[in-house]
Amino acid sequence: MTDALELDALWEDFHRAVNMTSQELAAWLRVRDADENAEPLPERAGSPTGQHVLTILQKRRTDLTDDDVRVMYRVVDIVAEEADVENESETDDAEAKEARRRHRLMTIGHDPLRP
């Protein structure tokens, strides 16, 4: 288990990385998984990690489990790694890659277009 100071820092880092509200994330996961033939049940929309992030956003810090802490570390790491990726050029391909990157990050609650 993580000590209190480390957990406090992780909580802040996680909420800085996850800059979408739980409502925004839930809506994005539903839209992302919907197709022309079907839409998943709201509680099943999105990736397991996206669903876990949504669950964490709805918790108090004192209610976190060890699994929550692991997911929080993973999300903070993913967002930090993606922030290090430089845009190579301004081609259409680069724009398409950037859109895919943004959508991928949004599935874990991070919208890179937000300040």
C-alpha positions as CSV (number, residue, x, y, z in Angstrom):
1,M,0.0,0.0,0.0
2,T,1.1,3.6,-0.6
3,D,1.9,5.9,2.3
4,A,-0.3,9.0,2.9
5,L,2.1,11.5,1.5
6,E,2.7,9.5,-1.7
7,L,-1.1,9.0,-2.0
8,D,-1.7,12.7,-1.6
9,A,0.8,13.4,-4.4
10,L,-0.6,10.7,-6.6
11,W,-4.2,12.1,-6.0
12,E,-3.1,15.5,-7.2
13,D,-1.1,14.2,-10.1
14,F,-4.0,12.0,-11.2
15,H,-6.5,14.9,-11.0
16,R,-4.1,17.1,-12.9
17,A,-3.7,14.5,-15.7
18,V,-7.4,13.6,-15.8
19,N,-8.8,17.0,-16.8
20,M,-12.2,15.8,-17.9
21,T,-15.1,15.6,-15.5
22,S,-16.8,12.2,-14.8
23,Q,-19.8,13.3,-16.8
24,E,-17.6,14.3,-19.8
25,L,-15.6,11.1,-19.6
26,A,-18.8,8.9,-19.4
27,A,-20.3,10.7,-22.4
28,W,-17.1,10.3,-24.4
29,L,-16.8,6.6,-23.6
30,R,-20.5,6.1,-24.7
31,V,-19.9,8.1,-28.0
32,R,-16.6,6.4,-28.6
33,D,-18.0,2.9,-28.4
34,A,-21.3,3.6,-30.2
35,D,-21.5,2.6,-33.9
36,E,-24.3,2.7,-36.4
37,N,-25.7,-0.7,-35.3
38,A,-25.5,-0.6,-31.5
39,E,-24.5,1.3,-28.5
40,P,-23.2,-0.4,-25.4
41,L,-24.8,-0.1,-22.0
42,P,-23.5,3.0,-20.3
43,E,-21.7,1.1,-17.6
44,R,-20.0,-1.1,-20.2
45,A,-18.9,1.7,-22.6
46,G,-15.2,2.3,-23.1
47,S,-12.0,0.4,-22.2
48,P,-11.6,-1.3,-18.8
49,T,-9.1,1.4,-17.9
50,G,-11.5,4.2,-19.0
51,Q,-14.2,2.6,-16.9
52,H,-11.8,2.4,-13.9
53,V,-10.8,6.0,-14.3
54,L,-14.5,6.9,-14.2
55,T,-15.0,4.9,-11.0
56,I,-12.0,6.6,-9.4
57,L,-13.4,10.1,-10.3
58,Q,-16.5,9.2,-8.4
59,K,-14.6,8.2,-5.2
60,R,-13.2,10.0,-2.3
61,R,-9.5,9.6,-1.7
62,T,-10.1,7.6,1.5
63,D,-12.1,5.0,-0.5
64,L,-9.3,4.1,-3.0
65,T,-8.3,0.5,-3.4
66,D,-4.9,-0.9,-4.4
67,D,-6.3,-1.5,-7.9
68,D,-7.3,2.2,-8.0
69,V,-3.8,3.3,-7.0
70,R,-2.3,1.1,-9.7
71,V,-4.6,2.5,-12.4
72,M,-3.9,6.1,-11.2
73,Y,-0.1,5.6,-11.5
74,R,-0.6,4.1,-15.0
75,V,-2.8,7.0,-16.2
76,V,-0.4,9.6,-14.8
77,D,2.5,7.8,-16.6
78,I,0.6,7.5,-19.9
79,V,-0.4,11.2,-19.9
80,A,3.2,12.2,-19.1
81,E,4.6,10.0,-21.8
82,E,2.2,11.3,-24.4
83,A,3.0,14.9,-23.4
84,D,6.6,14.2,-24.3
85,V,5.7,13.2,-27.9
86,E,6.6,16.0,-30.3
87,N,4.6,16.9,-33.3
88,E,7.0,16.1,-36.2
89,S,5.3,18.1,-39.0
90,E,2.1,19.9,-39.9
91,T,1.0,17.4,-42.6
92,D,-2.5,15.9,-42.9
93,D,-1.0,12.7,-41.6
94,A,0.3,14.5,-38.6
95,E,-3.1,16.0,-38.0
96,A,-4.8,12.5,-38.2
97,K,-2.2,11.1,-35.8
98,E,-2.8,14.0,-33.4
99,A,-6.6,13.4,-33.6
100,R,-6.1,9.7,-32.8
101,R,-3.7,10.5,-30.0
102,R,-6.3,13.0,-28.5
103,H,-9.1,10.5,-28.7
104,R,-6.9,7.8,-27.2
105,L,-6.0,10.1,-24.3
106,M,-9.7,11.1,-23.8
107,T,-10.6,7.4,-23.2
108,I,-8.6,7.8,-19.9
109,G,-10.0,11.2,-19.1
110,H,-7.3,13.5,-20.5
111,D,-8.1,16.1,-23.2
112,P,-4.8,17.4,-24.4
113,L,-6.5,20.5,-25.9
114,R,-7.4,21.7,-22.5
115,P,-5.0,24.0,-20.6
